[in-house]
Amino acid sequence: MNVTATHPYVAALLAGSGALPKSPAAWLDARRAAALERANALAVPTTRDEEWRFTDLTPLTKLQVQPVTTAVKVSAGDVAAHAVPEAAISLVFVDGVPAPELAQRGALPAGVTVIALTDALKSHAALVEPHLGKLAGNEPAGDDLFTALNTAFLQHGVFIHLANNAQLKAPIHLLFVAAGNGVATYPRCLIVAEGGAEACVIEDYVALGEAAYLTNAVTEIAVAPNASVRHIKLQRESQKAFHISTCAVTLAKDARFQSHAVTLGARLSRNNLNITQQGEGAQIEIDGLALIGGRQTADTHTLMDHTKPHGTCKQTHKTIVGGAGHAVFNGKVFVREGAQLTDSSQQSRNLLLSDKAHVDTKPQLEIFADDVKCAHGAAVGQLDADHLFYLKSRGLPEAQARNLLTYAFGAEIIDHIPVPSLVAVLEKLVMARTEAGV
């Protein structure tokens, strides 16, 4: 298919799409082609677009990137510091390409499948086809340029399948390592949890240097009745990188989903989390923390769409912003007609550490049912003077007191992650960043 994008930067991004090998699944080639056509018709969002009005993508359009042709060689020693000892299995991707020689594979219980997406299209196509490109292809993601780009380049990624009642207590670790410069990567994750299944998945983005590149990731998660998925996303990209991601989740009756997102890296990052409650009684918890400084921008958008009764959701999003950093939070709770007895809340709490740091926060409720319990709130401010005075009165120097209060503000989110080694690493990173003024 010829690339005839109306926006010159989109045309540049799509220039390598014709080099993709044909998929073993004809339906995937059709979805790629449809996504390519959709991307051709879309422009790079600007601050004139409501969903992007606080985030300027001009710096990204000045970065020329191309899809990876040959991934940089990475050794086991290069990624050893990012290991998660508790993990049942760890798959590693270098510049978006699987690196099986770096994987750590343990014994998985019956009914648990964790394989590269290219292999899944050959061995598990019937399980993949109903979901891949479907969950993140609907509104609002259907009009999202970056989701369309990811699907147009859809090749590498991971497929996780949990059969009925499969229980995996240890986490699955997916490590995405950025090693190249001037590259664009399009990781894709598909997680399907059948009835009564349970698992925890860590989606971890790290960089080996301070190169400039684009990570454009999409994750799709389908949670069947009475199943439970915990999704932990860590973003520690290069301070010169751009990271844009979308996670689309569907929940059936009495399903449970917990999300923990921690953003530390990238010059500019955008994290979209779109959750649709498709069955009664679904339970959702969303935790988010962005810790940024310098001239970083961290943008988080969440959409909680309650379509059925008796859904519950609790959202807490925090930002710590130093230097001339800019944090954005836009959270929408949408309660559709008929979704009675919904209990949904969101809190946006933001800590500014300098006069140049700023936050734009916009929690929203759209309610079309009359028997619900919904609430939202937002707070932006500096460290509490009374708390600071108390610590200083106990003998702590002011700098140390400020660091301790800042650390405690962020640690509240990190401590909810049920992976001790990961919590220890993140607490050290948060403490180091706060001591350095973020």
Protein Blocks (a to p, Z undefined) as FASTA:
>chain_A
ZZfbfbfklmmmmmmmmmpccdfblklmmmmmmmmmmmmmpccddfkbmklmmbcfklmm
mpccdddfbdcdddfklmmmmpcfklmbdcddeehiacfklpccddddehiacddfklmm
mmmmmmmmmmgoklmmmcfklmgmklmmmmmmgmbdcdddddehiacfbacddddddfbg
hiacdddddddddehiacddddddddfbfcdcdddddddddddehiacdddddddbdfkb
ccdddddddddehiacddddddfehjbdcdddddddfbghiacddddddddehjbccddd
dddddfbghiacddddddddehjbdcdddddddddehiahiacddddddddfbfkbccdd
ddddddfbfbdcdddddddddddfklmmmmmmnopafklmmmmmmmmmmmmmmmmpccfk
lmmmmmmmmmmmmmnoZZ
